[in-house]
């Protein structure tokens, strides 16, 4: 069957209506397609859906989570502040305060109050004069503190070693031969040997404490366990500050004659700042101290005899006789080597040396050390015919305790 063709302007009316209807349907379909494509681009979906807000991958706090997460954050922040900030606020004022104090008086911890590297075979019981309590101190620690209390730390090391020997020998000798009626071995005064504890030495030495004690402990360590003996017996190692050029025989000041405490030359003492001293007393003061009557407006008759070392042995004044030691102690003179000069109504006492003069002169020992003498040479100069021994050999009973 052949298709029939009609001119476009000659189409039947029914076909014109059908064509118009189809045209409208195509136009509607085209619009729907455009809308569908537009919705697909926005929502990423094949079918058109209601648009939803964009949500990033990270999750932010919602009202529900914020109710418990916010206090947690605040708690953590407070903990960090306490850990980091508060200690700084507490420490800083103390550091500043300590720095200011150290600028005035630097007191440092003892670099070895007890000589840990040494062996102390026993302790020394020291009665403290201020507190009236007994302090038990290891022997070598006791020796170091006695040396620090009795001899200037600026002295030569060999002189400090000699003083260490004297201090150790003295306390051991005293412990061995004391009566034993007391709960202590020695006092901390010149009755025995001057002893200061760590705090007292810090107060005296101030900023030089550590340096001084290190030097003294070096001397003590070099003489660890050593003592001075005479014919295998411990000696009484008397010592004093400054001589008048000679030391004194023991019997000329004390009562007992000891063979190792002989007068020897000590030419180094003139360099001591304590070599010369003067004291002036009114005559009426002298009368009161000596409990006698002296003639008025007249020269006082004074006669003096002297010992081998040129110290005053006996002094006769207005028919009254006194020993040189009595005069020294009554007027608190530095030495028993003195001269008296009368000037109108007062007397001038001029002294040479400082101390009783028996045994080792400390300034003399320092002078010998400056000349290169060892501590053993110093000890053997001032104590005649002695030997340097050990505690184990000479005092085994103490070591075995």
CORWO-V445861 format. One record per backbone hydrogen bond with DSSP energy under -0.5 kcal/mol. CO is the residue of the C=O (numbers start at 1). NH is the residue of the N-H. If there is no record, write none. Layout:
# CORWO-V445861
[[CO & NH] [CO & NH]]
This chain:
# CORWO-V445861
[[7 & 10] [8 & 11] [12 & 16] [13 & 17] [14 & 18] [15 & 19] [16 & 20] [17 & 21] [18 & 22] [19 & 23] [20 & 24] [21 & 25] [22 & 26] [23 & 27] [24 & 28] [25 & 29] [26 & 30] [27 & 31] [28 & 32] [29 & 33] [30 & 34] [31 & 35] [32 & 36] [33 & 37] [34 & 38] [35 & 39] [36 & 40] [37 & 41] [38 & 42] [39 & 43] [40 & 44] [58 & 60] [62 & 66] [63 & 67] [65 & 68] [65 & 69] [66 & 70] [68 & 72] [69 & 73] [70 & 74] [71 & 75] [72 & 76] [73 & 77] [74 & 78] [75 & 79] [76 & 80] [77 & 81] [78 & 82] [79 & 83] [80 & 84] [81 & 85] [81 & 86] [82 & 87] [84 & 88] [85 & 89] [86 & 90] [87 & 91] [88 & 92] [89 & 93] [90 & 94] [91 & 95] [92 & 96] [93 & 97] [94 & 98] [95 & 99] [96 & 100] [97 & 101] [98 & 102] [99 & 103] [100 & 104] [101 & 104] [101 & 105] [105 & 107] [106 & 108] [114 & 116] [115 & 118] [118 & 120] [119 & 121] [122 & 139] [124 & 126] [124 & 137] [125 & 127] [125 & 185] [125 & 186] [126 & 128] [126 & 135] [127 & 129] [127 & 188] [128 & 132] [133 & 128] [134 & 136] [135 & 126] [135 & 137] [137 & 124] [138 & 142] [139 & 143] [140 & 144] [141 & 145] [142 & 146] [143 & 147] [144 & 148] [145 & 149] [146 & 150] [147 & 151] [152 & 155] [156 & 160] [157 & 161] [158 & 162] [159 & 163] [160 & 164] [161 & 165] [162 & 166] [163 & 167] [164 & 168] [165 & 169] [166 & 170] [167 & 171] [168 & 172] [169 & 173] [170 & 174] [171 & 175] [172 & 176] [173 & 177] [174 & 178] [186 & 127] [187 & 193] [188 & 195] [189 & 192] [197 & 201] [198 & 202] [199 & 203] [200 & 204] [201 & 205] [202 & 206] [205 & 208] [206 & 209] [208 & 212] [209 & 213] [210 & 214] [211 & 215] [212 & 216] [213 & 217] [214 & 218] [215 & 219] [216 & 220] [217 & 221] [218 & 222] [219 & 223] [220 & 223] [221 & 224] [223 & 226] [225 & 391] [227 & 389] [228 & 235] [229 & 387] [230 & 233] [233 & 230] [235 & 237] [236 & 238] [238 & 360] [240 & 362] [241 & 363] [242 & 354] [245 & 266] [246 & 244] [248 & 359] [249 & 252] [249 & 253] [250 & 253] [250 & 254] [256 & 258] [258 & 261] [260 & 262] [260 & 384] [261 & 250] [264 & 247] [266 & 269] [267 & 270] [268 & 271] [269 & 272] [272 & 275] [275 & 353] [277 & 351] [279 & 349] [281 & 347] [282 & 285] [282 & 286] [283 & 287] [284 & 288] [285 & 289] [286 & 290] [287 & 291] [287 & 292] [295 & 298] [300 & 302] [301 & 318] [303 & 316] [305 & 313] [305 & 314] [307 & 310] [311 & 307] [313 & 324] [314 & 305] [315 & 317] [315 & 322] [316 & 303] [317 & 320] [320 & 317] [322 & 315] [323 & 327] [324 & 328] [325 & 329] [326 & 330] [327 & 331] [328 & 333] [334 & 355] [336 & 312] [336 & 338] [337 & 352] [339 & 350] [341 & 348] [343 & 346] [345 & 283] [346 & 343] [347 & 281] [347 & 349] [348 & 341] [348 & 350] [349 & 279] [349 & 351] [350 & 339] [351 & 277] [354 & 241] [354 & 242] [357 & 248] [360 & 240] [360 & 362] [361 & 365] [362 & 366] [363 & 367] [364 & 368] [365 & 369] [366 & 370] [367 & 371] [368 & 373] [369 & 372] [374 & 378] [375 & 379] [376 & 380] [377 & 381] [378 & 381] [378 & 382] [379 & 383] [382 & 384] [383 & 386] [387 & 229] [387 & 389] [389 & 227] [390 & 394] [391 & 395] [395 & 398] [395 & 399] [396 & 400] [398 & 401]]
